[in-house]
Amino acid sequence: MKVKVISRSTDEFTRERSQDLQRVFRNFDPSLRTQEKAVEYVRALNAAKLDKIFARPFIGAMDGHRDSIKCMAKNPSYLKGIFSGSDDGDIRLWDIASRRTVCQFPGHQSAVQGLTVSTDGSILVSCGSDCTVRLWNVPGATRADSDNLSDNSAKALAVYVWKNAFRAVDHQWDGDLFATAGAQVDIWNHNRSQPVNTFDWGTDTTISIRFNPGEPNILATSANDRSITLYDLRMSSPARKVIMRTKANSIAWNPMEPMNFTVANEDCNCYSYDARKLDEAKCVHKDHVSAVMDIDFSPTGREFVTGSYDRTVRIFQYNGGHSREIYHTKRMQRVFCVKYSSDASYVISGTDDTNLRLWKAKASEQLGVVLPREKKKHEYLEAVKNRYKHLPEVKRIVRHRHLPKPIYKAANLRRTMIEAERRKEQRRKAHSAPGSVVTESIRKRRIIKEVE
């Protein structure tokens, strides 16, 4: 005997909240809904406007340092932890959730120039202008979450004194080696008081150093002689070098595409390179109006954040020529270091005014627990915005950003200078013999030569 029953999913008729209306089922046949595009356009317009209304990127400041903050480091094994080092030799571990100091690491007699954490999150390495490298034991998550901070200072596991001051340090991915930058590039082991290897190419100071996340034996450096150098630990000498017209202040590898890296330059731009082809940049990222001091990639590899001397923090798409977001406050001074949080939800900036500031990576994102219904609505509005983002009105609202007056004036002046330079180049080309003046793109123009 066959029994016919009506079965339906509980999701179709169950309300998430008691105030919700009962679900209405609609027929989405295009022939019956002739105004669908017009309705979606209005929704995209309203979503773009609401994004502007709810854009509150600044979360809070972390106060405690007594001098300008020069470097920061993330803890790979603890999501809420961030380390910061300042010009007075103070190193602090912060809890991002509560925005308070968890632990201090006293010992440096001068400015802390570099911080890095081992991949397992157990060892913190610091270096500074006092010619010392110090290794510290990182407190566990249980201590970081506790409220008892009566004795919140740590002692160094080891102190290695060297001949020169240090400018930067970085730890090898999934290894026990770390590299320091200064008068030369030194490779250290946790258990050795002397460098296990030293690289030297040129006489100028190396100011930034980064290990490749995909190939642990490759590292990139930038130096005061405007050079960007690639090293291979398996070789006895540096691998390749490219010399630019202006100095690169910082380097960051793309964690999802480890053959690509981006440099923060003194000429207000960032340049993305392919390590296999250094004779031209893959992309030039413009918008800053002063030297770009630091750069850090999102864990997703799709975006990176930059901090500049012009007192702003900007977020760029990895392949975008212009920033999608600009963050600033009235009190924020020159930005010396920036970091993405390990979950790509937040951005942390360290500035000259002794504060760390916490920002949302997406300015209008809703914090806290988001219900499935709300999440579905956010995704729908984002899809509608992307569908109609090319239309003038939506494009104007999405692109609009409020700029401080000094930044606005400096940007206008910079545009005028670039336009004047372009006109001069056109006139020179028009009054020269055909073919005698070759116009190079900015991706090649900023590179002087490549050395192997």
SULURPE-V864863 format. One record per residue. N is the residue number from 1. RES is the residue in one small letter. SS is DSSP state (2 for helix, 1 for strand, 0 for the rest). BURIAL is # if it has 24 or more other C-alpha atoms within 12 Angstrom, else .. D_FIRST is the distance of its C-alpha to the first C-alpha in Angstrom with 1 decimal. Layout:
# SULURPE-V864863
N:RES:SS:BURIAL:D_FIRST ; N:RES:SS:BURIAL:D_FIRST
This chain:
# SULURPE-V864863
1:m:0:.:0.0 ; 2:k:0:.:3.8 ; 3:v:0:.:6.6 ; 4:k:0:.:10.0 ; 5:v:0:.:13.0 ; 6:i:0:.:16.6 ; 7:s:0:.:18.5 ; 8:r:0:.:22.3 ; 9:s:0:.:25.1 ; 10:t:2:.:27.3 ; 11:d:2:.:30.3 ; 12:e:2:.:29.6 ; 13:f:0:.:30.1 ; 14:t:0:.:32.1 ; 15:r:0:.:35.8 ; 16:e:0:.:38.3 ; 17:r:0:.:40.8 ; 18:s:0:.:40.7 ; 19:q:0:.:43.2 ; 20:d:0:.:41.1 ; 21:l:0:.:39.8 ; 22:q:0:.:36.1 ; 23:r:0:.:35.2 ; 24:v:0:.:35.6 ; 25:f:0:.:33.7 ; 26:r:0:.:35.9 ; 27:n:0:.:35.7 ; 28:f:0:.:38.1 ; 29:d:0:.:38.5 ; 30:p:0:.:42.3 ; 31:s:0:.:42.7 ; 32:l:0:.:41.7 ; 33:r:0:.:43.7 ; 34:t:0:.:47.2 ; 35:q:0:.:49.0 ; 36:e:2:.:47.1 ; 37:k:2:.:50.1 ; 38:a:2:.:52.5 ; 39:v:2:.:50.3 ; 40:e:2:#:50.0 ; 41:y:2:#:53.7 ; 42:v:2:.:54.4 ; 43:r:2:#:52.0 ; 44:a:2:#:53.9 ; 45:l:2:#:57.2 ; 46:n:2:.:56.2 ; 47:a:2:#:54.8 ; 48:a:2:#:58.1 ; 49:k:2:#:60.0 ; 50:l:2:.:57.9 ; 51:d:2:#:58.5 ; 52:k:2:#:62.2 ; 53:i:2:.:62.0 ; 54:f:0:.:60.1 ; 55:a:0:#:62.2 ; 56:r:0:#:63.7 ; 57:p:0:#:64.2 ; 58:f:1:#:66.8 ; 59:i:1:#:65.3 ; 60:g:1:.:68.5 ; 61:a:1:#:71.6 ; 62:m:1:#:72.3 ; 63:d:1:.:76.0 ; 64:g:0:#:78.0 ; 65:h:0:#:80.0 ; 66:r:0:.:83.7 ; 67:d:0:#:84.3 ; 68:s:0:#:82.5 ; 69:i:1:#:79.3 ; 70:k:1:#:79.7 ; 71:c:1:#:76.6 ; 72:m:1:#:73.1 ; 73:a:1:#:70.5 ; 74:k:1:#:66.8 ; 75:n:0:#:65.3 ; 76:p:0:#:62.6 ; 77:s:0:.:60.9 ; 78:y:0:#:61.1 ; 79:l:0:#:59.7 ; 80:k:0:#:61.8 ; 81:g:1:#:65.1 ; 82:i:1:#:67.9 ; 83:f:1:#:71.5 ; 84:s:1:#:74.5 ; 85:g:1:#:78.2 ; 86:s:1:#:81.1 ; 87:d:0:#:84.8 ; 88:d:0:#:86.1 ; 89:g:0:#:84.4 ; 90:d:0:#:81.6 ; 91:i:1:#:78.1 ; 92:r:1:#:75.2 ; 93:l:1:#:71.5 ; 94:w:1:#:69.5 ; 95:d:1:#:66.1 ; 96:i:0:#:64.7 ; 97:a:0:.:62.2 ; 98:s:0:.:64.9 ; 99:r:0:#:67.8 ; 100:r:1:#:70.2 ; 101:t:1:#:72.2 ; 102:v:1:#:70.6 ; 103:c:1:#:73.5 ; 104:q:1:#:76.9 ; 105:f:0:#:78.6 ; 106:p:0:#:82.4 ; 107:g:0:#:84.8 ; 108:h:0:#:85.6 ; 109:q:0:.:89.1 ; 110:s:0:#:88.5 ; 111:a:0:#:85.8 ; 112:v:1:#:82.5 ; 113:q:1:#:81.8 ; 114:g:1:#:78.6 ; 115:l:1:#:75.5 ; 116:t:1:#:72.6 ; 117:v:1:#:69.9 ; 118:s:0:#:68.8 ; 119:t:0:#:65.2 ; 120:d:0:.:64.0 ; 121:g:0:#:65.6 ; 122:s:0:#:68.0 ; 123:i:1:#:71.3 ; 124:l:1:#:73.0 ; 125:v:1:#:75.9 ; 126:s:1:#:78.6 ; 127:c:1:#:81.8 ; 128:g:1:#:84.6 ; 129:s:0:#:88.1 ; 130:d:0:#:89.6 ; 131:c:0:#:89.1 ; 132:t:1:#:86.5 ; 133:v:1:#:82.9 ; 134:r:1:#:81.1 ; 135:l:1:#:77.9 ; 136:w:1:#:76.0 ; 137:n:1:#:73.1 ; 138:v:0:#:70.3 ; 139:p:0:#:69.1 ; 140:g:0:.:65.4 ; 141:a:2:.:62.7 ; 142:t:2:.:62.9 ; 143:r:2:.:66.6 ; 144:a:2:#:65.8 ; 145:d:2:#:63.2 ; 146:s:0:.:65.5 ; 147:d:0:.:67.7 ; 148:n:0:.:70.7 ; 149:l:0:.:73.0 ; 150:s:0:.:76.3 ; 151:d:0:.:77.2 ; 152:n:0:#:75.6 ; 153:s:1:.:78.0 ; 154:a:0:#:77.5 ; 155:k:0:.:80.1 ; 156:a:1:#:80.3 ; 157:l:1:.:79.2 ; 158:a:1:#:81.8 ; 159:v:1:#:84.5 ; 160:y:1:#:85.7 ; 161:v:1:.:89.0 ; 162:w:0:#:89.7 ; 163:k:0:.:92.6 ; 164:n:0:.:91.1 ; 165:a:0:#:89.1 ; 166:f:0:#:85.4 ; 167:r:0:#:83.6 ; 168:a:1:#:79.9 ; 169:v:1:#:77.6 ; 170:d:1:#:74.1 ; 171:h:1:#:72.0 ; 172:q:0:#:70.5 ; 173:w:0:#:66.7 ; 174:d:0:.:65.3 ; 175:g:0:.:68.9 ; 176:d:0:#:71.8 ; 177:l:1:#:74.3 ; 178:f:1:#:75.5 ; 179:a:1:#:77.9 ; 180:t:1:#:80.7 ; 181:a:1:#:82.5 ; 182:g:0:#:86.1 ; 183:a:0:#:89.3 ; 184:q:0:#:87.1 ; 185:v:1:#:83.5 ; 186:d:1:#:83.1 ; 187:i:1:#:80.2 ; 188:w:1:#:79.9 ; 189:n:1:#:78.0 ; 190:h:0:#:76.9 ; 191:n:0:.:79.1 ; 192:r:0:.:82.2 ; 193:s:0:.:85.0 ; 194:q:0:.:86.2 ; 195:p:0:#:84.2 ; 196:v:0:.:82.8 ; 197:n:1:#:83.4 ; 198:t:1:#:85.3 ; 199:f:1:#:85.0 ; 200:d:0:#:87.7 ; 201:w:0:#:88.0 ; 202:g:0:.:90.6 ; 203:t:0:.:92.6 ; 204:d:0:.:90.6 ; 205:t:0:#:88.4 ; 206:t:1:#:84.6 ; 207:i:1:#:82.8 ; 208:s:1:#:79.1 ; 209:i:1:#:77.0 ; 210:r:1:#:73.3 ; 211:f:1:#:71.4 ; 212:n:0:#:68.7 ; 213:p:0:#:65.2 ; 214:g:0:.:63.9 ; 215:e:0:#:67.0 ; 216:p:0:#:68.6 ; 217:n:0:#:72.0 ; 218:i:1:#:72.6 ; 219:l:1:#:74.2 ; 220:a:1:#:75.7 ; 221:t:1:#:78.8 ; 222:s:1:#:80.8 ; 223:a:1:#:84.5 ; 224:n:0:#:87.4 ; 225:d:0:#:88.7 ; 226:r:0:#:85.7 ; 227:s:1:#:84.0 ; 228:i:1:#:80.4 ; 229:t:1:#:80.3 ; 230:l:1:#:77.6 ; 231:y:1:#:78.1 ; 232:d:1:#:76.5 ; 233:l:0:#:77.0 ; 234:r:0:.:76.9 ; 235:m:0:.:80.0 ; 236:s:0:.:83.5 ; 237:s:0:.:84.2 ; 238:p:0:#:82.3 ; 239:a:0:#:80.1 ; 240:r:1:#:80.5 ; 241:k:1:#:82.1 ; 242:v:1:#:82.0 ; 243:i:1:#:84.7 ; 244:m:1:#:83.9 ; 245:r:0:.:86.3 ; 246:t:0:#:85.4 ; 247:k:0:#:84.2 ; 248:a:1:#:80.6 ; 249:n:1:#:80.1 ; 250:s:1:#:76.7 ; 251:i:1:#:74.1 ; 252:a:1:#:70.3 ; 253:w:1:#:67.9 ; 254:n:0:#:64.5 ; 255:p:0:#:62.1 ; 256:m:0:.:59.4 ; 257:e:0:#:61.8 ; 258:p:0:#:64.5 ; 259:m:0:#:66.8 ; 260:n:1:#:67.5 ; 261:f:1:#:69.7 ; 262:t:1:#:71.1 ; 263:v:1:#:74.6 ; 264:a:1:#:76.0 ; 265:n:1:#:79.4 ; 266:e:0:#:82.6 ; 267:d:0:#:82.5 ; 268:c:0:#:79.7 ; 269:n:0:#:77.0 ; 270:c:1:#:74.4 ; 271:y:1:#:74.1 ; 272:s:1:#:71.0 ; 273:y:1:#:72.0 ; 274:d:1:#:70.3 ; 275:a:0:#:72.1 ; 276:r:0:.:72.2 ; 277:k:1:.:74.0 ; 278:l:0:#:76.5 ; 279:d:0:#:78.7 ; 280:e:0:#:76.7 ; 281:a:0:#:74.4 ; 282:k:0:#:70.7 ; 283:c:1:#:70.7 ; 284:v:1:#:73.2 ; 285:h:1:#:71.9 ; 286:k:1:#:74.2 ; 287:d:0:#:74.6 ; 288:h:0:#:76.7 ; 289:v:0:#:80.3 ; 290:s:0:#:81.8 ; 291:a:0:#:81.5 ; 292:v:1:#:78.0 ; 293:m:1:#:78.4 ; 294:d:1:#:75.0 ; 295:i:1:#:71.6 ; 296:d:1:#:68.3 ; 297:f:1:#:65.0 ; 298:s:0:#:61.6 ; 299:p:0:#:59.3 ; 300:t:0:.:57.1 ; 301:g:0:#:60.0 ; 302:r:0:.:59.4 ; 303:e:1:#:62.1 ; 304:f:1:#:65.4 ; 305:v:1:#:67.6 ; 306:t:1:#:71.4 ; 307:g:1:#:74.1 ; 308:s:1:#:77.4 ; 309:y:0:#:81.0 ; 310:d:0:#:80.3 ; 311:r:0:#:78.5 ; 312:t:0:#:75.0 ; 313:v:1:#:71.7 ; 314:r:1:#:69.7 ; 315:i:1:#:66.3 ; 316:f:1:#:66.0 ; 317:q:1:#:63.2 ; 318:y:0:#:64.0 ; 319:n:0:#:64.6 ; 320:g:0:.:65.8 ; 321:g:0:.:69.4 ; 322:h:1:#:69.4 ; 323:s:1:#:68.1 ; 324:r:1:#:64.9 ; 325:e:1:#:66.1 ; 326:i:1:#:69.5 ; 327:y:1:#:70.0 ; 328:h:0:#:73.3 ; 329:t:0:#:74.8 ; 330:k:0:.:78.2 ; 331:r:0:.:79.2 ; 332:m:0:#:77.8 ; 333:q:0:#:80.6 ; 334:r:0:#:80.6 ; 335:v:1:#:77.5 ; 336:f:1:#:78.3 ; 337:c:1:#:74.8 ; 338:v:1:#:71.2 ; 339:k:1:#:67.9 ; 340:y:1:#:64.2 ; 341:s:0:#:62.1 ; 342:s:0:#:59.9 ; 343:d:0:.:56.7 ; 344:a:0:#:58.3 ; 345:s:0:#:57.8 ; 346:y:1:#:61.5 ; 347:v:1:#:65.0 ; 348:i:1:#:68.0 ; 349:s:1:#:71.6 ; 350:g:1:#:74.9 ; 351:t:1:#:78.0 ; 352:d:0:#:81.7 ; 353:d:0:#:81.4 ; 354:t:0:#:80.2 ; 355:n:1:#:76.6 ; 356:l:1:#:73.2 ; 357:r:1:#:70.9 ; 358:l:1:#:67.1 ; 359:w:1:#:65.3 ; 360:k:1:#:61.8 ; 361:a:0:#:61.0 ; 362:k:0:#:59.2 ; 363:a:0:#:61.3 ; 364:s:0:#:58.6 ; 365:e:0:#:55.9 ; 366:q:0:.:54.3 ; 367:l:0:.:55.1 ; 368:g:0:.:52.9 ; 369:v:0:.:49.2 ; 370:v:0:.:47.4 ; 371:l:0:.:43.9 ; 372:p:2:.:41.2 ; 373:r:2:.:41.4 ; 374:e:2:.:45.2 ; 375:k:2:.:45.1 ; 376:k:2:.:42.8 ; 377:k:2:.:45.2 ; 378:h:2:#:48.2 ; 379:e:2:.:46.7 ; 380:y:2:.:46.0 ; 381:l:2:#:49.5 ; 382:e:2:#:51.0 ; 383:a:2:.:49.1 ; 384:v:2:#:50.3 ; 385:k:2:#:53.8 ; 386:n:2:.:53.8 ; 387:r:2:.:52.6 ; 388:y:0:#:55.4 ; 389:k:0:#:58.1 ; 390:h:0:.:60.2 ; 391:l:0:.:60.8 ; 392:p:2:.:64.3 ; 393:e:2:.:63.4 ; 394:v:2:#:60.7 ; 395:k:2:.:62.9 ; 396:r:2:.:65.9 ; 397:i:2:#:64.1 ; 398:v:2:#:62.4 ; 399:r:2:.:65.8 ; 400:h:0:.:68.0 ; 401:r:0:.:69.5 ; 402:h:0:.:72.2 ; 403:l:0:#:75.1 ; 404:p:0:.:78.1 ; 405:k:2:.:81.3 ; 406:p:2:.:83.0 ; 407:i:2:#:80.0 ; 408:y:2:.:79.8 ; 409:k:2:.:83.5 ; 410:a:2:.:83.5 ; 411:a:2:.:80.6 ; 412:n:2:.:82.5 ; 413:l:2:.:85.6 ; 414:r:2:.:83.8 ; 415:r:2:.:82.2 ; 416:t:2:.:85.7 ; 417:m:2:.:87.2 ; 418:i:2:.:84.5 ; 419:e:2:.:84.9 ; 420:a:2:.:88.7 ; 421:e:2:.:88.3 ; 422:r:2:.:86.1 ; 423:r:2:.:88.6 ; 424:k:2:.:91.4 ; 425:e:2:.:89.5 ; 426:q:2:.:89.0 ; 427:r:2:.:92.7 ; 428:r:2:.:93.8 ; 429:k:2:.:91.5 ; 430:a:2:.:92.8 ; 431:h:0:.:96.5 ; 432:s:0:.:96.2 ; 433:a:0:.:96.2 ; 434:p:0:.:92.9 ; 435:g:0:.:90.9 ; 436:s:0:.:93.3 ; 437:v:0:.:91.1 ; 438:v:0:.:87.6 ; 439:t:0:.:85.1 ; 440:e:0:.:82.8 ; 441:s:0:.:79.5 ; 442:i:2:#:79.5 ; 443:r:2:#:77.1 ; 444:k:2:#:80.0 ; 445:r:2:.:83.0 ; 446:r:0:#:82.6 ; 447:i:1:#:82.9 ; 448:i:1:.:86.4 ; 449:k:1:.:85.7 ; 450:e:1:#:83.5 ; 451:v:1:.:85.0 ; 452:e:0:.:83.6
